[in-house]
């Protein structure tokens, strides 16, 4: 493997955001709330200096370079999450049978999907808010991974198998992800 002498990456901390690093747990706080994440790699050092988070590896290989970039992305997502919500939008498409949606605690019930008698259920992950606005479902929260997982759970709950997708286009589909429109 090719060794890189010393590898250093920096992540800028925004105003109004407080970051604490204990062992391998990074806690990011703001007036909106708190998110924490455990980032473990034995060869990578994570520490806070001034208004920056420093990710550093000595005698690094490609593997450490990849891990540093992954950690940097996770930290940026944490910082962005405490400053603004991640929002996913889903569209309800029902051509054959009208669907009924109900929110119950941490589940979304989808009734009468394709004429089925038993309602389908989609799990809503903790600390994620789901709103029903007509035929649009809005999923929002501070943690990008939890919001994305909830949106995916809803989309997968209406997955159709064994039928021609060109004819049976019913379902719930993600139309925008965290500010990006899907075409």
VEXVOSE-827004 format. One record per residue (C-alpha): residue number from 1; chain; z negated, x, y negated. Coordinates in Angstrom, 1 decimal. Layout:
! VEXVOSE-827004
<rec><n>NUM</n><chain>A</chain><zz>Z</zz><xx>X</xx><yy>Y</yy></rec>
...
This chain:
! VEXVOSE-827004
<rec><n>1</n><chain>A</chain><zz>0.0</zz><xx>0.0</xx><yy>0.0</yy></rec>
<rec><n>2</n><chain>A</chain><zz>0.7</zz><xx>1.1</xx><yy>-3.5</yy></rec>
<rec><n>3</n><chain>A</chain><zz>-2.5</zz><xx>1.7</xx><yy>-5.5</yy></rec>
<rec><n>4</n><chain>A</chain><zz>-2.8</zz><xx>0.8</xx><yy>-9.1</yy></rec>
<rec><n>5</n><chain>A</chain><zz>-5.4</zz><xx>2.9</xx><yy>-10.9</yy></rec>
<rec><n>6</n><chain>A</chain><zz>-7.2</zz><xx>0.3</xx><yy>-13.0</yy></rec>
<rec><n>7</n><chain>A</chain><zz>-6.3</zz><xx>-3.3</xx><yy>-13.6</yy></rec>
<rec><n>8</n><chain>A</chain><zz>-7.8</zz><xx>-5.3</xx><yy>-16.5</yy></rec>
<rec><n>9</n><chain>A</chain><zz>-7.1</zz><xx>-8.8</xx><yy>-17.7</yy></rec>
<rec><n>10</n><chain>A</chain><zz>-8.7</zz><xx>-10.7</xx><yy>-20.5</yy></rec>
<rec><n>11</n><chain>A</chain><zz>-9.2</zz><xx>-14.4</xx><yy>-21.1</yy></rec>
<rec><n>12</n><chain>A</chain><zz>-10.0</zz><xx>-15.6</xx><yy>-24.7</yy></rec>
<rec><n>13</n><chain>A</chain><zz>-12.9</zz><xx>-18.0</xx><yy>-25.1</yy></rec>
<rec><n>14</n><chain>A</chain><zz>-12.2</zz><xx>-20.8</xx><yy>-27.5</yy></rec>
<rec><n>15</n><chain>A</chain><zz>-14.6</zz><xx>-21.8</xx><yy>-30.4</yy></rec>
<rec><n>16</n><chain>A</chain><zz>-17.2</zz><xx>-24.3</xx><yy>-29.3</yy></rec>
<rec><n>17</n><chain>A</chain><zz>-17.1</zz><xx>-23.2</xx><yy>-25.7</yy></rec>
<rec><n>18</n><chain>A</chain><zz>-20.0</zz><xx>-21.4</xx><yy>-24.0</yy></rec>
<rec><n>19</n><chain>A</chain><zz>-19.4</zz><xx>-19.3</xx><yy>-20.9</yy></rec>
<rec><n>20</n><chain>A</chain><zz>-22.1</zz><xx>-18.0</xx><yy>-18.6</yy></rec>
<rec><n>21</n><chain>A</chain><zz>-21.5</zz><xx>-15.7</xx><yy>-15.6</yy></rec>
<rec><n>22</n><chain>A</chain><zz>-24.1</zz><xx>-15.5</xx><yy>-12.9</yy></rec>
<rec><n>23</n><chain>A</chain><zz>-23.2</zz><xx>-13.6</xx><yy>-9.7</yy></rec>
<rec><n>24</n><chain>A</chain><zz>-19.8</zz><xx>-15.1</xx><yy>-8.9</yy></rec>
<rec><n>25</n><chain>A</chain><zz>-20.4</zz><xx>-18.5</xx><yy>-10.5</yy></rec>
<rec><n>26</n><chain>A</chain><zz>-18.7</zz><xx>-19.1</xx><yy>-13.9</yy></rec>
<rec><n>27</n><chain>A</chain><zz>-20.2</zz><xx>-22.0</xx><yy>-15.9</yy></rec>
<rec><n>28</n><chain>A</chain><zz>-18.2</zz><xx>-23.3</xx><yy>-18.9</yy></rec>
<rec><n>29</n><chain>A</chain><zz>-19.9</zz><xx>-25.6</xx><yy>-21.3</yy></rec>
<rec><n>30</n><chain>A</chain><zz>-19.0</zz><xx>-27.5</xx><yy>-24.5</yy></rec>
<rec><n>31</n><chain>A</chain><zz>-20.3</zz><xx>-30.6</xx><yy>-26.2</yy></rec>
<rec><n>32</n><chain>A</chain><zz>-18.1</zz><xx>-32.7</xx><yy>-23.9</yy></rec>
<rec><n>33</n><chain>A</chain><zz>-19.7</zz><xx>-31.4</xx><yy>-20.7</yy></rec>
<rec><n>34</n><chain>A</chain><zz>-19.9</zz><xx>-28.6</xx><yy>-18.2</yy></rec>
<rec><n>35</n><chain>A</chain><zz>-17.7</zz><xx>-27.3</xx><yy>-15.3</yy></rec>
<rec><n>36</n><chain>A</chain><zz>-18.5</zz><xx>-24.5</xx><yy>-12.9</yy></rec>
<rec><n>37</n><chain>A</chain><zz>-16.5</zz><xx>-22.6</xx><yy>-10.4</yy></rec>
<rec><n>38</n><chain>A</chain><zz>-17.3</zz><xx>-19.9</xx><yy>-7.8</yy></rec>
<rec><n>39</n><chain>A</chain><zz>-14.8</zz><xx>-17.0</xx><yy>-7.8</yy></rec>
<rec><n>40</n><chain>A</chain><zz>-15.4</zz><xx>-14.4</xx><yy>-5.2</yy></rec>
<rec><n>41</n><chain>A</chain><zz>-13.5</zz><xx>-11.2</xx><yy>-4.5</yy></rec>
<rec><n>42</n><chain>A</chain><zz>-15.5</zz><xx>-8.0</xx><yy>-3.7</yy></rec>
<rec><n>43</n><chain>A</chain><zz>-13.2</zz><xx>-5.6</xx><yy>-5.6</yy></rec>
<rec><n>44</n><chain>A</chain><zz>-13.0</zz><xx>-7.7</xx><yy>-8.8</yy></rec>
<rec><n>45</n><chain>A</chain><zz>-15.6</zz><xx>-7.5</xx><yy>-11.5</yy></rec>
<rec><n>46</n><chain>A</chain><zz>-16.0</zz><xx>-10.5</xx><yy>-13.9</yy></rec>
<rec><n>47</n><chain>A</chain><zz>-18.0</zz><xx>-10.1</xx><yy>-17.0</yy></rec>
<rec><n>48</n><chain>A</chain><zz>-18.2</zz><xx>-11.4</xx><yy>-20.6</yy></rec>
<rec><n>49</n><chain>A</chain><zz>-17.7</zz><xx>-9.1</xx><yy>-23.5</yy></rec>
<rec><n>50</n><chain>A</chain><zz>-17.7</zz><xx>-10.4</xx><yy>-27.1</yy></rec>
<rec><n>51</n><chain>A</chain><zz>-15.6</zz><xx>-13.5</xx><yy>-27.1</yy></rec>
<rec><n>52</n><chain>A</chain><zz>-13.6</zz><xx>-12.7</xx><yy>-24.0</yy></rec>
<rec><n>53</n><chain>A</chain><zz>-14.0</zz><xx>-12.8</xx><yy>-20.2</yy></rec>
<rec><n>54</n><chain>A</chain><zz>-12.9</zz><xx>-9.5</xx><yy>-18.6</yy></rec>
<rec><n>55</n><chain>A</chain><zz>-11.5</zz><xx>-9.3</xx><yy>-15.1</yy></rec>
<rec><n>56</n><chain>A</chain><zz>-11.4</zz><xx>-5.8</xx><yy>-13.8</yy></rec>
<rec><n>57</n><chain>A</chain><zz>-10.5</zz><xx>-3.9</xx><yy>-10.6</yy></rec>
<rec><n>58</n><chain>A</chain><zz>-10.6</zz><xx>-0.2</xx><yy>-9.9</yy></rec>
<rec><n>59</n><chain>A</chain><zz>-8.2</zz><xx>1.3</xx><yy>-7.3</yy></rec>
<rec><n>60</n><chain>A</chain><zz>-6.5</zz><xx>-2.1</xx><yy>-7.1</yy></rec>
<rec><n>61</n><chain>A</chain><zz>-3.7</zz><xx>-3.1</xx><yy>-4.8</yy></rec>
<rec><n>62</n><chain>A</chain><zz>-1.2</zz><xx>-5.9</xx><yy>-5.1</yy></rec>
<rec><n>63</n><chain>A</chain><zz>-3.7</zz><xx>-8.2</xx><yy>-3.5</yy></rec>
<rec><n>64</n><chain>A</chain><zz>-6.3</zz><xx>-7.6</xx><yy>-6.3</yy></rec>
<rec><n>65</n><chain>A</chain><zz>-3.6</zz><xx>-8.0</xx><yy>-8.9</yy></rec>
<rec><n>66</n><chain>A</chain><zz>-2.7</zz><xx>-11.4</xx><yy>-7.4</yy></rec>
<rec><n>67</n><chain>A</chain><zz>-6.4</zz><xx>-12.4</xx><yy>-7.2</yy></rec>
<rec><n>68</n><chain>A</chain><zz>-7.0</zz><xx>-11.4</xx><yy>-10.8</yy></rec>
<rec><n>69</n><chain>A</chain><zz>-4.1</zz><xx>-13.5</xx><yy>-12.0</yy></rec>
<rec><n>70</n><chain>A</chain><zz>-5.4</zz><xx>-16.4</xx><yy>-9.9</yy></rec>
<rec><n>71</n><chain>A</chain><zz>-8.9</zz><xx>-16.1</xx><yy>-11.3</yy></rec>
<rec><n>72</n><chain>A</chain><zz>-7.5</zz><xx>-15.9</xx><yy>-14.9</yy></rec>
<rec><n>73</n><chain>A</chain><zz>-5.6</zz><xx>-19.2</xx><yy>-14.3</yy></rec>
<rec><n>74</n><chain>A</chain><zz>-8.8</zz><xx>-20.8</xx><yy>-12.9</yy></rec>
<rec><n>75</n><chain>A</chain><zz>-10.8</zz><xx>-19.7</xx><yy>-15.9</yy></rec>
<rec><n>76</n><chain>A</chain><zz>-8.2</zz><xx>-20.9</xx><yy>-18.4</yy></rec>
<rec><n>77</n><chain>A</chain><zz>-8.2</zz><xx>-24.3</xx><yy>-16.7</yy></rec>
<rec><n>78</n><chain>A</chain><zz>-12.0</zz><xx>-24.5</xx><yy>-16.9</yy></rec>
<rec><n>79</n><chain>A</chain><zz>-11.9</zz><xx>-23.6</xx><yy>-20.6</yy></rec>
<rec><n>80</n><chain>A</chain><zz>-9.1</zz><xx>-26.1</xx><yy>-21.3</yy></rec>
<rec><n>81</n><chain>A</chain><zz>-10.9</zz><xx>-28.8</xx><yy>-19.3</yy></rec>
<rec><n>82</n><chain>A</chain><zz>-14.1</zz><xx>-28.7</xx><yy>-21.4</yy></rec>
<rec><n>83</n><chain>A</chain><zz>-12.0</zz><xx>-29.0</xx><yy>-24.6</yy></rec>
<rec><n>84</n><chain>A</chain><zz>-9.6</zz><xx>-31.8</xx><yy>-23.6</yy></rec>
<rec><n>85</n><chain>A</chain><zz>-9.1</zz><xx>-34.0</xx><yy>-20.5</yy></rec>
<rec><n>86</n><chain>A</chain><zz>-6.4</zz><xx>-33.6</xx><yy>-17.9</yy></rec>
<rec><n>87</n><chain>A</chain><zz>-4.4</zz><xx>-36.8</xx><yy>-17.6</yy></rec>
<rec><n>88</n><chain>A</chain><zz>-2.2</zz><xx>-37.9</xx><yy>-14.8</yy></rec>
<rec><n>89</n><chain>A</chain><zz>-0.2</zz><xx>-41.2</xx><yy>-15.0</yy></rec>
<rec><n>90</n><chain>A</chain><zz>1.0</zz><xx>-43.1</xx><yy>-12.0</yy></rec>
<rec><n>91</n><chain>A</chain><zz>3.5</zz><xx>-46.0</xx><yy>-11.8</yy></rec>
<rec><n>92</n><chain>A</chain><zz>3.1</zz><xx>-49.0</xx><yy>-9.5</yy></rec>
<rec><n>93</n><chain>A</chain><zz>6.5</zz><xx>-50.0</xx><yy>-8.0</yy></rec>
<rec><n>94</n><chain>A</chain><zz>6.5</zz><xx>-53.1</xx><yy>-5.9</yy></rec>
<rec><n>95</n><chain>A</chain><zz>9.9</zz><xx>-54.6</xx><yy>-5.2</yy></rec>
<rec><n>96</n><chain>A</chain><zz>9.2</zz><xx>-56.5</xx><yy>-2.0</yy></rec>
<rec><n>97</n><chain>A</chain><zz>5.6</zz><xx>-57.7</xx><yy>-2.3</yy></rec>
<rec><n>98</n><chain>A</chain><zz>3.4</zz><xx>-57.8</xx><yy>-5.4</yy></rec>
<rec><n>99</n><chain>A</chain><zz>0.5</zz><xx>-55.3</xx><yy>-5.1</yy></rec>
<rec><n>100</n><chain>A</chain><zz>-3.0</zz><xx>-56.0</xx><yy>-6.2</yy></rec>
<rec><n>101</n><chain>A</chain><zz>-5.2</zz><xx>-53.1</xx><yy>-7.3</yy></rec>
<rec><n>102</n><chain>A</chain><zz>-9.0</zz><xx>-53.2</xx><yy>-7.5</yy></rec>
<rec><n>103</n><chain>A</chain><zz>-11.5</zz><xx>-50.4</xx><yy>-8.5</yy></rec>
<rec><n>104</n><chain>A</chain><zz>-14.7</zz><xx>-50.3</xx><yy>-6.3</yy></rec>
<rec><n>105</n><chain>A</chain><zz>-17.2</zz><xx>-47.5</xx><yy>-7.0</yy></rec>
<rec><n>106</n><chain>A</chain><zz>-15.3</zz><xx>-44.4</xx><yy>-5.8</yy></rec>
<rec><n>107</n><chain>A</chain><zz>-12.3</zz><xx>-46.2</xx><yy>-4.2</yy></rec>
<rec><n>108</n><chain>A</chain><zz>-9.1</zz><xx>-47.8</xx><yy>-5.3</yy></rec>
<rec><n>109</n><chain>A</chain><zz>-8.2</zz><xx>-50.7</xx><yy>-3.1</yy></rec>
<rec><n>110</n><chain>A</chain><zz>-4.5</zz><xx>-51.5</xx><yy>-2.8</yy></rec>
<rec><n>111</n><chain>A</chain><zz>-4.0</zz><xx>-55.1</xx><yy>-1.5</yy></rec>
<rec><n>112</n><chain>A</chain><zz>-0.8</zz><xx>-56.7</xx><yy>-0.2</yy></rec>
<rec><n>113</n><chain>A</chain><zz>1.1</zz><xx>-53.5</xx><yy>0.0</yy></rec>
<rec><n>114</n><chain>A</chain><zz>4.3</zz><xx>-54.3</xx><yy>1.9</yy></rec>
<rec><n>115</n><chain>A</chain><zz>2.7</zz><xx>-57.6</xx><yy>3.0</yy></rec>
<rec><n>116</n><chain>A</chain><zz>-0.1</zz><xx>-55.8</xx><yy>4.9</yy></rec>
<rec><n>117</n><chain>A</chain><zz>-3.2</zz><xx>-57.9</xx><yy>5.5</yy></rec>
<rec><n>118</n><chain>A</chain><zz>-5.6</zz><xx>-54.9</xx><yy>5.6</yy></rec>
<rec><n>119</n><chain>A</chain><zz>-6.0</zz><xx>-53.2</xx><yy>2.1</yy></rec>
<rec><n>120</n><chain>A</chain><zz>-5.2</zz><xx>-49.5</xx><yy>1.8</yy></rec>
<rec><n>121</n><chain>A</chain><zz>-7.9</zz><xx>-47.3</xx><yy>0.2</yy></rec>
<rec><n>122</n><chain>A</chain><zz>-7.6</zz><xx>-44.2</xx><yy>-2.0</yy></rec>
<rec><n>123</n><chain>A</chain><zz>-10.6</zz><xx>-42.0</xx><yy>-2.6</yy></rec>
<rec><n>124</n><chain>A</chain><zz>-11.6</zz><xx>-41.3</xx><yy>-6.2</yy></rec>
<rec><n>125</n><chain>A</chain><zz>-13.2</zz><xx>-37.8</xx><yy>-6.5</yy></rec>
<rec><n>126</n><chain>A</chain><zz>-16.5</zz><xx>-37.4</xx><yy>-8.4</yy></rec>
<rec><n>127</n><chain>A</chain><zz>-16.4</zz><xx>-37.1</xx><yy>-12.2</yy></rec>
<rec><n>128</n><chain>A</chain><zz>-12.8</zz><xx>-38.5</xx><yy>-12.4</yy></rec>
<rec><n>129</n><chain>A</chain><zz>-12.1</zz><xx>-41.7</xx><yy>-14.4</yy></rec>
<rec><n>130</n><chain>A</chain><zz>-9.4</zz><xx>-44.2</xx><yy>-13.2</yy></rec>
<rec><n>131</n><chain>A</chain><zz>-8.0</zz><xx>-46.9</xx><yy>-15.5</yy></rec>
<rec><n>132</n><chain>A</chain><zz>-5.7</zz><xx>-49.7</xx><yy>-14.6</yy></rec>
<rec><n>133</n><chain>A</chain><zz>-3.3</zz><xx>-50.8</xx><yy>-17.4</yy></rec>
<rec><n>134</n><chain>A</chain><zz>-0.8</zz><xx>-53.3</xx><yy>-16.0</yy></rec>
<rec><n>135</n><chain>A</chain><zz>1.5</zz><xx>-51.4</xx><yy>-13.7</yy></rec>
<rec><n>136</n><chain>A</chain><zz>0.3</zz><xx>-47.9</xx><yy>-14.9</yy></rec>
<rec><n>137</n><chain>A</chain><zz>-2.7</zz><xx>-46.1</xx><yy>-13.4</yy></rec>
<rec><n>138</n><chain>A</chain><zz>-4.3</zz><xx>-43.4</xx><yy>-15.7</yy></rec>
<rec><n>139</n><chain>A</chain><zz>-6.4</zz><xx>-40.8</xx><yy>-14.0</yy></rec>
<rec><n>140</n><chain>A</chain><zz>-8.4</zz><xx>-38.4</xx><yy>-16.3</yy></rec>
<rec><n>141</n><chain>A</chain><zz>-11.2</zz><xx>-35.9</xx><yy>-16.2</yy></rec>
<rec><n>142</n><chain>A</chain><zz>-12.3</zz><xx>-32.4</xx><yy>-17.1</yy></rec>
<rec><n>143</n><chain>A</chain><zz>-11.6</zz><xx>-30.7</xx><yy>-13.8</yy></rec>
<rec><n>144</n><chain>A</chain><zz>-7.8</zz><xx>-30.2</xx><yy>-13.2</yy></rec>
<rec><n>145</n><chain>A</chain><zz>-8.2</zz><xx>-29.9</xx><yy>-9.4</yy></rec>
<rec><n>146</n><chain>A</chain><zz>-10.2</zz><xx>-33.1</xx><yy>-9.0</yy></rec>
<rec><n>147</n><chain>A</chain><zz>-7.9</zz><xx>-35.1</xx><yy>-11.3</yy></rec>
<rec><n>148</n><chain>A</chain><zz>-4.9</zz><xx>-33.9</xx><yy>-9.3</yy></rec>
<rec><n>149</n><chain>A</chain><zz>-6.5</zz><xx>-34.6</xx><yy>-6.0</yy></rec>
<rec><n>150</n><chain>A</chain><zz>-7.4</zz><xx>-38.1</xx><yy>-7.0</yy></rec>
<rec><n>151</n><chain>A</chain><zz>-3.8</zz><xx>-38.8</xx><yy>-8.2</yy></rec>
<rec><n>152</n><chain>A</chain><zz>-2.5</zz><xx>-37.4</xx><yy>-4.9</yy></rec>
<rec><n>153</n><chain>A</chain><zz>-4.9</zz><xx>-39.6</xx><yy>-2.9</yy></rec>
<rec><n>154</n><chain>A</chain><zz>-3.6</zz><xx>-42.7</xx><yy>-4.7</yy></rec>
<rec><n>155</n><chain>A</chain><zz>0.0</zz><xx>-41.7</xx><yy>-4.2</yy></rec>
<rec><n>156</n><chain>A</chain><zz>-0.5</zz><xx>-40.9</xx><yy>-0.5</yy></rec>
<rec><n>157</n><chain>A</chain><zz>-2.3</zz><xx>-44.2</xx><yy>0.1</yy></rec>
<rec><n>158</n><chain>A</chain><zz>1.0</zz><xx>-46.0</xx><yy>-0.4</yy></rec>
<rec><n>159</n><chain>A</chain><zz>3.1</zz><xx>-43.6</xx><yy>1.7</yy></rec>
<rec><n>160</n><chain>A</chain><zz>5.7</zz><xx>-45.4</xx><yy>3.8</yy></rec>
<rec><n>161</n><chain>A</chain><zz>6.8</zz><xx>-44.0</xx><yy>7.2</yy></rec>
<rec><n>162</n><chain>A</chain><zz>9.4</zz><xx>-45.3</xx><yy>9.6</yy></rec>
<rec><n>163</n><chain>A</chain><zz>11.5</zz><xx>-47.1</xx><yy>7.0</yy></rec>
<rec><n>164</n><chain>A</chain><zz>14.5</zz><xx>-46.1</xx><yy>5.0</yy></rec>
<rec><n>165</n><chain>A</chain><zz>13.1</zz><xx>-44.8</xx><yy>1.6</yy></rec>
<rec><n>166</n><chain>A</chain><zz>16.4</zz><xx>-45.8</xx><yy>-0.1</yy></rec>
<rec><n>167</n><chain>A</chain><zz>15.7</zz><xx>-49.4</xx><yy>0.7</yy></rec>
<rec><n>168</n><chain>A</chain><zz>11.9</zz><xx>-49.5</xx><yy>0.7</yy></rec>
<rec><n>169</n><chain>A</chain><zz>11.0</zz><xx>-48.0</xx><yy>-2.6</yy></rec>
<rec><n>170</n><chain>A</chain><zz>7.6</zz><xx>-49.6</xx><yy>-3.0</yy></rec>
<rec><n>171</n><chain>A</chain><zz>4.6</zz><xx>-47.4</xx><yy>-3.7</yy></rec>
<rec><n>172</n><chain>A</chain><zz>2.6</zz><xx>-45.7</xx><yy>-6.4</yy></rec>
<rec><n>173</n><chain>A</chain><zz>4.1</zz><xx>-42.6</xx><yy>-7.8</yy></rec>
<rec><n>174</n><chain>A</chain><zz>3.0</zz><xx>-39.8</xx><yy>-10.2</yy></rec>
<rec><n>175</n><chain>A</chain><zz>5.1</zz><xx>-40.0</xx><yy>-13.4</yy></rec>
<rec><n>176</n><chain>A</chain><zz>3.3</zz><xx>-37.4</xx><yy>-15.5</yy></rec>
<rec><n>177</n><chain>A</chain><zz>1.0</zz><xx>-34.5</xx><yy>-14.7</yy></rec>
<rec><n>178</n><chain>A</chain><zz>-1.5</zz><xx>-33.1</xx><yy>-17.2</yy></rec>
<rec><n>179</n><chain>A</chain><zz>1.0</zz><xx>-33.5</xx><yy>-20.1</yy></rec>
<rec><n>180</n><chain>A</chain><zz>4.2</zz><xx>-32.8</xx><yy>-18.2</yy></rec>
<rec><n>181</n><chain>A</chain><zz>6.7</zz><xx>-35.6</xx><yy>-17.6</yy></rec>
<rec><n>182</n><chain>A</chain><zz>8.2</zz><xx>-35.8</xx><yy>-14.1</yy></rec>
<rec><n>183</n><chain>A</chain><zz>11.9</zz><xx>-36.6</xx><yy>-13.9</yy></rec>
